[in-house]
Amino acid sequence: MKSVLATAALLLCTMQFSNAQTYQGEFNATWDEPVYAFCLDEYLTGSFTYHVTYHVNKKTGYIDRVHWNVKNSKLVGVDSGKEYRIIDTGANDSFRNLWDFWAAVGIYSPDLLPPSNPQEGTLINSQFKWMSKGIVYKGSIKIQIHTNAAGEVKAEVVKYDFCF
């Protein structure tokens, strides 16, 4: 019975993703010149790497969703010497707000972008925070936008906390 359930679950997962091909890429950024972080009230230098997973629809040949998260980061306060990490993750399901950005930084070819923006979809950036030695600093960004098939925004939650 367990093997039947496992086979059924595997078949269901395979059917769900059979129309998409998954790819992965990385975006590496280095801040050689100091960048001011409002929330931390200091200038930072260092580097970070985003890991990006995107799905190309096999029927259309275009991207239909993207997911990202910071794989690693090491930023250092110029004056304090304190080490910081960026914590960030998000997903863009057919909404395309950030697809152009990931194409611009070379994660994938702009040829994979649909000729026109999809009408329906959701953008979620669940968090963007700073952390140092286990302490999470305020300065988060949380965004969720959902657009229906008619192109109307049906849900929009945007919360910023930049520690002002």
KEPATI-317546 format. One record per residue (C-alpha): residue in one letter; x, y, z. Coordinates in steps of 0.05 Angstrom, whole numbers, plus 5000, padded with zeros to 4 digits. Layout:
<kolmi><res>A</res><x>X</x><y>Y</y><z>Z</z></kolmi>
...
END
This chain:
<kolmi><res>M</res><x>5000</x><y>5000</y><z>5000</z></kolmi>
<kolmi><res>K</res><x>5057</x><y>5048</y><z>5017</z></kolmi>
<kolmi><res>S</res><x>5090</x><y>5037</y><z>4950</z></kolmi>
<kolmi><res>V</res><x>5023</x><y>5051</y><z>4914</z></kolmi>
<kolmi><res>L</res><x>5016</x><y>5117</y><z>4952</z></kolmi>
<kolmi><res>A</res><x>5089</x><y>5135</y><z>4937</z></kolmi>
<kolmi><res>T</res><x>5080</x><y>5120</y><z>4863</z></kolmi>
<kolmi><res>A</res><x>5015</x><y>5161</y><z>4861</z></kolmi>
<kolmi><res>A</res><x>5049</x><y>5220</y><z>4895</z></kolmi>
<kolmi><res>L</res><x>5108</x><y>5216</y><z>4847</z></kolmi>
<kolmi><res>L</res><x>5061</x><y>5212</y><z>4787</z></kolmi>
<kolmi><res>L</res><x>5022</x><y>5272</y><z>4812</z></kolmi>
<kolmi><res>C</res><x>5085</x><y>5314</y><z>4821</z></kolmi>
<kolmi><res>T</res><x>5111</x><y>5293</y><z>4753</z></kolmi>
<kolmi><res>M</res><x>5045</x><y>5312</y><z>4720</z></kolmi>
<kolmi><res>Q</res><x>5043</x><y>5379</y><z>4756</z></kolmi>
<kolmi><res>F</res><x>5112</x><y>5400</y><z>4728</z></kolmi>
<kolmi><res>S</res><x>5111</x><y>5363</y><z>4662</z></kolmi>
<kolmi><res>N</res><x>5099</x><y>5427</y><z>4623</z></kolmi>
<kolmi><res>A</res><x>5159</x><y>5464</y><z>4652</z></kolmi>
<kolmi><res>Q</res><x>5234</x><y>5457</y><z>4652</z></kolmi>
<kolmi><res>T</res><x>5272</x><y>5481</y><z>4714</z></kolmi>
<kolmi><res>Y</res><x>5338</x><y>5518</y><z>4709</z></kolmi>
<kolmi><res>Q</res><x>5383</x><y>5550</y><z>4761</z></kolmi>
<kolmi><res>G</res><x>5432</x><y>5607</y><z>4760</z></kolmi>
<kolmi><res>E</res><x>5471</x><y>5653</y><z>4806</z></kolmi>
<kolmi><res>F</res><x>5479</x><y>5728</y><z>4811</z></kolmi>
<kolmi><res>N</res><x>5543</x><y>5750</y><z>4845</z></kolmi>
<kolmi><res>A</res><x>5550</x><y>5821</y><z>4869</z></kolmi>
<kolmi><res>T</res><x>5610</x><y>5856</y><z>4900</z></kolmi>
<kolmi><res>W</res><x>5608</x><y>5923</y><z>4934</z></kolmi>
<kolmi><res>D</res><x>5680</x><y>5947</y><z>4928</z></kolmi>
<kolmi><res>E</res><x>5658</x><y>6019</y><z>4938</z></kolmi>
<kolmi><res>P</res><x>5622</x><y>6029</y><z>5004</z></kolmi>
<kolmi><res>V</res><x>5545</x><y>6028</y><z>5001</z></kolmi>
<kolmi><res>Y</res><x>5504</x><y>6063</y><z>5055</z></kolmi>
<kolmi><res>A</res><x>5454</x><y>6018</y><z>5092</z></kolmi>
<kolmi><res>F</res><x>5400</x><y>6062</y><z>5124</z></kolmi>
<kolmi><res>C</res><x>5378</x><y>6014</y><z>5177</z></kolmi>
<kolmi><res>L</res><x>5449</x><y>5998</y><z>5200</z></kolmi>
<kolmi><res>D</res><x>5471</x><y>6071</y><z>5195</z></kolmi>
<kolmi><res>E</res><x>5537</x><y>6052</y><z>5165</z></kolmi>
<kolmi><res>Y</res><x>5573</x><y>6040</y><z>5100</z></kolmi>
<kolmi><res>L</res><x>5585</x><y>5968</y><z>5078</z></kolmi>
<kolmi><res>T</res><x>5631</x><y>5932</y><z>5030</z></kolmi>
<kolmi><res>G</res><x>5633</x><y>5859</y><z>5013</z></kolmi>
<kolmi><res>S</res><x>5596</x><y>5809</y><z>4969</z></kolmi>
<kolmi><res>F</res><x>5533</x><y>5767</y><z>4964</z></kolmi>
<kolmi><res>T</res><x>5505</x><y>5714</y><z>4918</z></kolmi>
<kolmi><res>Y</res><x>5433</x><y>5703</y><z>4898</z></kolmi>
<kolmi><res>H</res><x>5411</x><y>5633</y><z>4876</z></kolmi>
<kolmi><res>V</res><x>5356</x><y>5638</y><z>4824</z></kolmi>
<kolmi><res>T</res><x>5311</x><y>5582</y><z>4800</z></kolmi>
<kolmi><res>Y</res><x>5267</x><y>5594</y><z>4740</z></kolmi>
<kolmi><res>H</res><x>5218</x><y>5552</y><z>4700</z></kolmi>
<kolmi><res>V</res><x>5210</x><y>5553</y><z>4625</z></kolmi>
<kolmi><res>N</res><x>5143</x><y>5529</y><z>4598</z></kolmi>
<kolmi><res>K</res><x>5158</x><y>5474</y><z>4547</z></kolmi>
<kolmi><res>K</res><x>5097</x><y>5493</y><z>4504</z></kolmi>
<kolmi><res>T</res><x>5112</x><y>5568</y><z>4499</z></kolmi>
<kolmi><res>G</res><x>5187</x><y>5568</y><z>4510</z></kolmi>
<kolmi><res>Y</res><x>5179</x><y>5627</y><z>4558</z></kolmi>
<kolmi><res>I</res><x>5192</x><y>5635</y><z>4632</z></kolmi>
<kolmi><res>D</res><x>5129</x><y>5626</y><z>4674</z></kolmi>
<kolmi><res>R</res><x>5157</x><y>5633</y><z>4745</z></kolmi>
<kolmi><res>V</res><x>5221</x><y>5652</y><z>4783</z></kolmi>
<kolmi><res>H</res><x>5245</x><y>5640</y><z>4855</z></kolmi>
<kolmi><res>W</res><x>5306</x><y>5671</y><z>4888</z></kolmi>
<kolmi><res>N</res><x>5343</x><y>5670</y><z>4954</z></kolmi>
<kolmi><res>V</res><x>5410</x><y>5694</y><z>4980</z></kolmi>
<kolmi><res>K</res><x>5457</x><y>5635</y><z>4978</z></kolmi>
<kolmi><res>N</res><x>5512</x><y>5669</y><z>5017</z></kolmi>
<kolmi><res>S</res><x>5533</x><y>5739</y><z>5036</z></kolmi>
<kolmi><res>K</res><x>5589</x><y>5773</y><z>5074</z></kolmi>
<kolmi><res>L</res><x>5585</x><y>5848</y><z>5081</z></kolmi>
<kolmi><res>V</res><x>5629</x><y>5887</y><z>5129</z></kolmi>
<kolmi><res>G</res><x>5617</x><y>5954</y><z>5162</z></kolmi>
<kolmi><res>V</res><x>5671</x><y>6002</y><z>5138</z></kolmi>
<kolmi><res>D</res><x>5678</x><y>6037</y><z>5206</z></kolmi>
<kolmi><res>S</res><x>5654</x><y>5984</y><z>5255</z></kolmi>
<kolmi><res>G</res><x>5685</x><y>5922</y><z>5222</z></kolmi>
<kolmi><res>K</res><x>5620</x><y>5886</y><z>5240</z></kolmi>
<kolmi><res>E</res><x>5601</x><y>5829</y><z>5193</z></kolmi>
<kolmi><res>Y</res><x>5530</x><y>5827</y><z>5164</z></kolmi>
<kolmi><res>R</res><x>5489</x><y>5778</y><z>5123</z></kolmi>
<kolmi><res>I</res><x>5431</x><y>5793</y><z>5077</z></kolmi>
<kolmi><res>I</res><x>5370</x><y>5750</y><z>5086</z></kolmi>
<kolmi><res>D</res><x>5324</x><y>5752</y><z>5025</z></kolmi>
<kolmi><res>T</res><x>5277</x><y>5705</y><z>4989</z></kolmi>
<kolmi><res>G</res><x>5220</x><y>5714</y><z>4940</z></kolmi>
<kolmi><res>A</res><x>5180</x><y>5687</y><z>4882</z></kolmi>
<kolmi><res>N</res><x>5149</x><y>5716</y><z>4820</z></kolmi>
<kolmi><res>D</res><x>5094</x><y>5673</y><z>4791</z></kolmi>
<kolmi><res>S</res><x>5076</x><y>5699</y><z>4722</z></kolmi>
<kolmi><res>F</res><x>5074</x><y>5771</y><z>4746</z></kolmi>
<kolmi><res>R</res><x>5140</x><y>5789</y><z>4712</z></kolmi>
<kolmi><res>N</res><x>5159</x><y>5850</y><z>4755</z></kolmi>
<kolmi><res>L</res><x>5230</x><y>5825</y><z>4767</z></kolmi>
<kolmi><res>W</res><x>5239</x><y>5779</y><z>4707</z></kolmi>
<kolmi><res>D</res><x>5273</x><y>5835</y><z>4668</z></kolmi>
<kolmi><res>F</res><x>5322</x><y>5847</y><z>4725</z></kolmi>
<kolmi><res>W</res><x>5344</x><y>5774</y><z>4728</z></kolmi>
<kolmi><res>A</res><x>5353</x><y>5774</y><z>4652</z></kolmi>
<kolmi><res>A</res><x>5393</x><y>5839</y><z>4655</z></kolmi>
<kolmi><res>V</res><x>5443</x><y>5809</y><z>4705</z></kolmi>
<kolmi><res>G</res><x>5453</x><y>5748</y><z>4661</z></kolmi>
<kolmi><res>I</res><x>5414</x><y>5694</y><z>4698</z></kolmi>
<kolmi><res>Y</res><x>5378</x><y>5677</y><z>4633</z></kolmi>
<kolmi><res>S</res><x>5369</x><y>5704</y><z>4563</z></kolmi>
<kolmi><res>P</res><x>5319</x><y>5761</y><z>4551</z></kolmi>
<kolmi><res>D</res><x>5294</x><y>5716</y><z>4494</z></kolmi>
<kolmi><res>L</res><x>5259</x><y>5674</y><z>4548</z></kolmi>
<kolmi><res>L</res><x>5214</x><y>5732</y><z>4568</z></kolmi>
<kolmi><res>P</res><x>5143</x><y>5729</y><z>4539</z></kolmi>
<kolmi><res>P</res><x>5130</x><y>5782</y><z>4485</z></kolmi>
<kolmi><res>S</res><x>5078</x><y>5815</y><z>4531</z></kolmi>
<kolmi><res>N</res><x>5069</x><y>5816</y><z>4606</z></kolmi>
<kolmi><res>P</res><x>5025</x><y>5760</y><z>4633</z></kolmi>
<kolmi><res>Q</res><x>4959</x><y>5787</y><z>4658</z></kolmi>
<kolmi><res>E</res><x>4953</x><y>5743</y><z>4720</z></kolmi>
<kolmi><res>G</res><x>5004</x><y>5726</y><z>4773</z></kolmi>
<kolmi><res>T</res><x>5034</x><y>5740</y><z>4841</z></kolmi>
<kolmi><res>L</res><x>5098</x><y>5773</y><z>4864</z></kolmi>
<kolmi><res>I</res><x>5122</x><y>5756</y><z>4934</z></kolmi>
<kolmi><res>N</res><x>5185</x><y>5783</y><z>4966</z></kolmi>
<kolmi><res>S</res><x>5177</x><y>5753</y><z>5034</z></kolmi>
<kolmi><res>Q</res><x>5235</x><y>5787</y><z>5069</z></kolmi>
<kolmi><res>F</res><x>5297</x><y>5828</y><z>5062</z></kolmi>
<kolmi><res>K</res><x>5334</x><y>5835</y><z>5127</z></kolmi>
<kolmi><res>W</res><x>5403</x><y>5845</y><z>5156</z></kolmi>
<kolmi><res>M</res><x>5434</x><y>5798</y><z>5207</z></kolmi>
<kolmi><res>S</res><x>5497</x><y>5802</y><z>5248</z></kolmi>
<kolmi><res>K</res><x>5519</x><y>5749</y><z>5299</z></kolmi>
<kolmi><res>G</res><x>5448</x><y>5723</y><z>5304</z></kolmi>
<kolmi><res>I</res><x>5417</x><y>5792</y><z>5315</z></kolmi>
<kolmi><res>V</res><x>5365</x><y>5811</y><z>5262</z></kolmi>
<kolmi><res>Y</res><x>5364</x><y>5885</y><z>5248</z></kolmi>
<kolmi><res>K</res><x>5301</x><y>5920</y><z>5228</z></kolmi>
<kolmi><res>G</res><x>5299</x><y>5942</y><z>5156</z></kolmi>
<kolmi><res>S</res><x>5254</x><y>5891</y><z>5125</z></kolmi>
<kolmi><res>I</res><x>5215</x><y>5895</y><z>5061</z></kolmi>
<kolmi><res>K</res><x>5154</x><y>5851</y><z>5051</z></kolmi>
<kolmi><res>I</res><x>5115</x><y>5854</y><z>4986</z></kolmi>
<kolmi><res>Q</res><x>5057</x><y>5813</y><z>4959</z></kolmi>
<kolmi><res>I</res><x>5020</x><y>5834</y><z>4896</z></kolmi>
<kolmi><res>H</res><x>4968</x><y>5791</y><z>4860</z></kolmi>
<kolmi><res>T</res><x>4937</x><y>5809</y><z>4793</z></kolmi>
<kolmi><res>N</res><x>4876</x><y>5772</y><z>4764</z></kolmi>
<kolmi><res>A</res><x>4867</x><y>5749</y><z>4692</z></kolmi>
<kolmi><res>A</res><x>4837</x><y>5817</y><z>4674</z></kolmi>
<kolmi><res>G</res><x>4901</x><y>5852</y><z>4696</z></kolmi>
<kolmi><res>E</res><x>4868</x><y>5882</y><z>4758</z></kolmi>
<kolmi><res>V</res><x>4908</x><y>5884</y><z>4823</z></kolmi>
<kolmi><res>K</res><x>4867</x><y>5844</y><z>4873</z></kolmi>
<kolmi><res>A</res><x>4916</x><y>5842</y><z>4931</z></kolmi>
<kolmi><res>E</res><x>4973</x><y>5888</y><z>4948</z></kolmi>
<kolmi><res>V</res><x>5010</x><y>5885</y><z>5013</z></kolmi>
<kolmi><res>V</res><x>5073</x><y>5927</y><z>5018</z></kolmi>
<kolmi><res>K</res><x>5108</x><y>5936</y><z>5085</z></kolmi>
<kolmi><res>Y</res><x>5173</x><y>5973</y><z>5093</z></kolmi>
<kolmi><res>D</res><x>5212</x><y>5984</y><z>5157</z></kolmi>
<kolmi><res>F</res><x>5275</x><y>6022</y><z>5144</z></kolmi>
<kolmi><res>C</res><x>5288</x><y>6041</y><z>5217</z></kolmi>
<kolmi><res>F</res><x>5277</x><y>6116</y><z>5208</z></kolmi>
END
